[in-house]
């Protein structure tokens, strides 16, 4: 892993959305979103199911195209208005439950990580170079999953498979890692290991962007929380100021008490 040095961090935001609105099926699913995230920043996007969190990620990856309306409109990655998938890989690594479903196939852990170089599902006729194998090995070692390199994905637990998908995203040394509902389907032990892994990645200099509806998914390294409700940004600020009982009760429309332990927040 290559840690981001302070001198390498650009003043240009990693993500710069200003006045972003997305319409699908004649209905607004994102409305006037303004969001700036810098390289190396650790952020959580928190909101109930259906709030627009996944739609926001799809706007970042250009699966959804926003409407251009206001004079100050911006929808940029690293200051660029347009980008292709290969440019995106070196900027954002994305891991989601839907991606994991696609990778439930008869391929080895090493093949999963190597497939990140080709944006493919597995490795078939692609020309894998020696440098690619060395990089994949270094990523497996960093994640502590060398023992999974020859194991088939179909024989792995959800937590093991998810760590390999993170490895697939990390082979390009992205500026940030986006994790969409990262703890879904993980048991208590797997969540504990996964959280420690994310903390390690955060310390390496890679930005962590967690997209979730679950307060306890927000690891201690997260310093900023963005609340999303009905396709709009409801609140945005430092974690300790945003994760309050009042804000959570309004966000989820139910009375909530907040507990904090060992850097984690829990809704009761």
JOGIQUI-V839658 format. One record per pair of residues at least 4 apart in sequence whose C-alpha atoms are under 8 Angstrom apart, sorted by the first residue. I is the first residue (numbers start at 1). J is the second residue. Records with the same first field share a line. If there is no record, write none. Layout:
I = J ; J
This chain:
1 = 138 ; 139 ; 142 ; 173 ; 204
2 = 173 ; 204 ; 205
3 = 204 ; 205 ; 206
4 = 8 ; 9 ; 40 ; 175 ; 204 ; 205 ; 206
5 = 9 ; 205
9 = 39 ; 40
10 = 39
11 = 38
12 = 38 ; 78 ; 79
13 = 36 ; 37 ; 38 ; 39 ; 77 ; 78 ; 79
14 = 36 ; 37 ; 38 ; 39 ; 76 ; 77 ; 78 ; 79 ; 91 ; 175
15 = 35 ; 36 ; 37 ; 38 ; 60 ; 75 ; 76 ; 77 ; 78 ; 79
16 = 34 ; 35 ; 36 ; 37 ; 74 ; 75 ; 76 ; 77 ; 78 ; 79
17 = 33 ; 34 ; 35 ; 36 ; 73 ; 74 ; 75 ; 76
18 = 32 ; 33 ; 34 ; 35 ; 72 ; 73 ; 74 ; 75
19 = 31 ; 32 ; 33 ; 34 ; 69 ; 70 ; 72 ; 73 ; 74
20 = 30 ; 31 ; 32 ; 33 ; 34 ; 66 ; 67 ; 68 ; 73 ; 74 ; 75
21 = 28 ; 29 ; 30 ; 31 ; 32 ; 33 ; 66 ; 67 ; 68
22 = 28 ; 29 ; 30 ; 31 ; 59 ; 64 ; 65 ; 66 ; 67
23 = 27 ; 28 ; 29 ; 30 ; 66 ; 67
24 = 28 ; 29
28 = 231
29 = 52 ; 55 ; 230 ; 231
30 = 52 ; 55 ; 56 ; 230 ; 231 ; 232
31 = 231 ; 232
32 = 232
33 = 232 ; 233
34 = 233
37 = 41 ; 43
39 = 175 ; 176 ; 206 ; 207
40 = 175 ; 176 ; 205 ; 206 ; 207 ; 208
41 = 207 ; 208 ; 223
42 = 202 ; 207 ; 208 ; 209 ; 221 ; 222 ; 223 ; 224
43 = 208 ; 209 ; 210 ; 222 ; 223 ; 224 ; 225 ; 226
44 = 209 ; 210 ; 211 ; 212 ; 218 ; 222 ; 224 ; 225 ; 226
45 = 53 ; 209 ; 210 ; 211 ; 212 ; 225 ; 226 ; 227 ; 228
46 = 53 ; 211 ; 212 ; 213 ; 214 ; 215 ; 225 ; 226 ; 227 ; 228
47 = 51 ; 53 ; 212 ; 213 ; 227 ; 228 ; 229 ; 251 ; 252
48 = 213 ; 228 ; 229 ; 251 ; 252
49 = 213
50 = 230
51 = 228 ; 229 ; 230 ; 231 ; 232
52 = 56 ; 228 ; 229 ; 230 ; 231 ; 232
53 = 57 ; 211 ; 212 ; 228 ; 231
54 = 58 ; 180 ; 211
55 = 59 ; 64
56 = 60
57 = 61
58 = 62 ; 63 ; 64
59 = 63 ; 64 ; 65 ; 66
60 = 64 ; 75 ; 77
61 = 88
66 = 75
68 = 73
69 = 73
74 = 81
75 = 81
76 = 80 ; 81 ; 82
77 = 81 ; 83 ; 91
83 = 87 ; 88
84 = 88
85 = 89
86 = 90
87 = 91
88 = 92 ; 93
89 = 93 ; 169 ; 172 ; 174
90 = 172 ; 173 ; 174 ; 175
91 = 174 ; 175 ; 176
92 = 174 ; 175 ; 176 ; 177 ; 178
93 = 166 ; 169 ; 170 ; 174 ; 175 ; 176 ; 177 ; 178
94 = 166 ; 169 ; 177 ; 178 ; 179 ; 180
95 = 99 ; 100 ; 162 ; 165 ; 166 ; 169 ; 177 ; 178 ; 179 ; 180 ; 182
96 = 100 ; 179 ; 180 ; 181 ; 182
97 = 101 ; 180 ; 181 ; 182 ; 184
98 = 102
99 = 103
100 = 104 ; 161 ; 162 ; 165
102 = 121
103 = 112 ; 121 ; 122 ; 153
104 = 153 ; 154
105 = 152 ; 153 ; 154
106 = 152 ; 153 ; 154
107 = 111 ; 112 ; 122 ; 151 ; 152 ; 153 ; 154
108 = 112 ; 148 ; 149 ; 150 ; 151 ; 152 ; 153
109 = 113 ; 148 ; 149 ; 150 ; 151 ; 152 ; 153 ; 161 ; 164
110 = 114 ; 136 ; 148 ; 149 ; 150
111 = 115 ; 122 ; 123 ; 149
112 = 116 ; 121 ; 122 ; 123 ; 164 ; 165 ; 168
113 = 136 ; 164 ; 165 ; 167 ; 168 ; 169 ; 171
114 = 118 ; 122 ; 123 ; 128 ; 132 ; 133 ; 136 ; 168 ; 171
115 = 119 ; 120 ; 121 ; 122 ; 123 ; 168
116 = 120 ; 168 ; 169 ; 171 ; 172
117 = 132 ; 168 ; 171 ; 172
118 = 126
128 = 132 ; 133
129 = 133
130 = 134
131 = 135
132 = 136
133 = 137
134 = 138
135 = 139 ; 171
136 = 140 ; 167 ; 171
137 = 141 ; 146
138 = 142
139 = 143 ; 167 ; 170 ; 171
140 = 144 ; 145 ; 146 ; 149 ; 164 ; 167
141 = 145 ; 146
143 = 163 ; 167 ; 197
145 = 149 ; 160 ; 163 ; 164
147 = 151
148 = 160
151 = 155 ; 156
152 = 156
153 = 161
156 = 160 ; 161
157 = 161
158 = 162 ; 185 ; 186
159 = 163 ; 186 ; 190 ; 191 ; 194
160 = 164
161 = 165
162 = 166
163 = 167 ; 194
164 = 168
165 = 169
166 = 170
167 = 171
169 = 173 ; 174 ; 177
170 = 174 ; 177
173 = 206
174 = 206
175 = 206 ; 207
176 = 206 ; 207 ; 208 ; 209
177 = 206 ; 207 ; 208 ; 209
178 = 208 ; 209 ; 210 ; 211
179 = 208 ; 209 ; 210 ; 211
180 = 210 ; 211 ; 212
181 = 210 ; 211 ; 212 ; 213
182 = 210 ; 211 ; 212 ; 217
183 = 191 ; 217
186 = 190 ; 191
187 = 191
188 = 192
189 = 193
190 = 194
191 = 195
192 = 196
193 = 197
194 = 198
195 = 199 ; 219
196 = 200
197 = 201
198 = 202 ; 208 ; 219
199 = 203 ; 219 ; 220 ; 221
200 = 204
201 = 205 ; 206 ; 208
202 = 206 ; 207 ; 208 ; 221
208 = 222
210 = 217 ; 218
212 = 217
214 = 218
215 = 265 ; 266 ; 267
216 = 264 ; 265 ; 266 ; 267
218 = 222 ; 264 ; 265
219 = 263 ; 264
220 = 263 ; 264
222 = 239
223 = 238 ; 239
224 = 236 ; 237 ; 238 ; 239
225 = 236 ; 237 ; 238 ; 239 ; 242 ; 243
226 = 233 ; 234 ; 235 ; 236 ; 237
227 = 233 ; 234 ; 235 ; 236 ; 251
228 = 232 ; 233 ; 234 ; 235 ; 251
229 = 233 ; 234 ; 251
234 = 251
235 = 242
236 = 242
237 = 241 ; 242
238 = 242
239 = 243
240 = 244
242 = 247
243 = 247 ; 248 ; 258 ; 265
244 = 248 ; 258
245 = 249 ; 255 ; 256 ; 257 ; 258
246 = 250 ; 256
247 = 251
248 = 252 ; 253 ; 256
249 = 253 ; 254 ; 255 ; 256
250 = 254
256 = 267 ; 268
257 = 267 ; 268
258 = 265 ; 266 ; 267 ; 268
259 = 265 ; 266 ; 267 ; 268
260 = 264 ; 265 ; 266
261 = 265
